[in-house]
Amino acid sequence: MGRVTDGPLKSARLLAIAVLGFVALNAPLLTIADSDATVGGVPVLYAYLFAAWAVLIALIALAARSR
């Protein structure tokens, strides 16, 4: 079982990840990735969205994991 102080720290980490996800998937960064270029045959925008999504899931899994 986790320590009593793990709750607020875990909540703060998850909130920070949510803010990071909002910023990463917001219009200004999406317009930067929107181009005609490709990465391995996949448009850069799709590659960026998939990579950002995968990183957010990994960060959430790390933050939510019990110690």
matplotlib code that plots the C-alpha trace (Angstrom):
import matplotlib.pyplot as plt

x = [0.0, 1.2, 2.2, -0.3, 1.6, 1.4, -2.1, -1.5, 1.8, 0.2, -2.7, -0.2, 1.7, -1.5, -2.6, 0.7, 0.4, -3.1, -1.8, 1.1, -1.4, -3.6, -0.6, 0.8, -2.5, -3.6, -3.7, -0.3, 1.7, -0.6, -0.1, 3.7, 3.4, 1.0, 3.0, 3.3, 6.4, 6.2, 8.0, 8.3, 5.5, 3.2, 2.3, 4.1, 0.9, -0.3, 3.1, 3.1, -0.4, 0.4, 3.7, 2.2, -0.7, 1.8, 4.0, 0.9, -0.3, 3.2, 3.5, 0.0, 1.0, 4.2, 2.4, -0.5, 1.7, 1.8, 5.2]
y = [0.0, 3.5, 6.2, 8.8, 11.5, 9.6, 10.8, 14.6, 14.0, 11.5, 13.9, 16.7, 14.5, 13.4, 17.1, 18.1, 15.3, 16.4, 20.0, 18.6, 16.6, 19.7, 21.8, 19.0, 18.4, 22.0, 24.0, 25.8, 22.6, 20.8, 23.5, 23.1, 19.4, 19.9, 19.7, 17.7, 15.8, 12.2, 10.0, 6.5, 7.1, 8.4, 12.1, 14.1, 15.2, 11.6, 10.5, 13.4, 12.6, 9.0, 9.7, 12.3, 9.9, 7.1, 9.3, 10.5, 7.0, 5.9, 8.9, 8.2, 4.6, 5.6, 8.2, 6.0, 2.9, 2.0, 1.9]
z = [0.0, -0.8, 1.7, 2.8, 0.9, -2.4, -3.2, -3.6, -5.4, -7.8, -8.4, -9.2, -11.6, -13.4, -13.6, -15.1, -17.7, -18.6, -19.1, -21.2, -23.3, -23.8, -24.9, -27.2, -28.9, -29.2, -32.5, -32.5, -32.3, -34.6, -37.3, -37.0, -37.7, -40.5, -43.7, -46.9, -45.6, -44.6, -42.0, -43.3, -45.7, -43.0, -43.0, -40.3, -38.6, -38.2, -36.9, -34.4, -33.2, -32.7, -30.9, -28.6, -27.8, -27.0, -24.8, -22.9, -22.3, -21.1, -18.8, -17.3, -16.7, -15.0, -12.8, -11.9, -11.0, -7.4, -5.8]

ax = plt.figure().add_subplot(projection="3d")
ax.plot(x, y, z, "-o")
ax.set_aspect("equal")
plt.show()
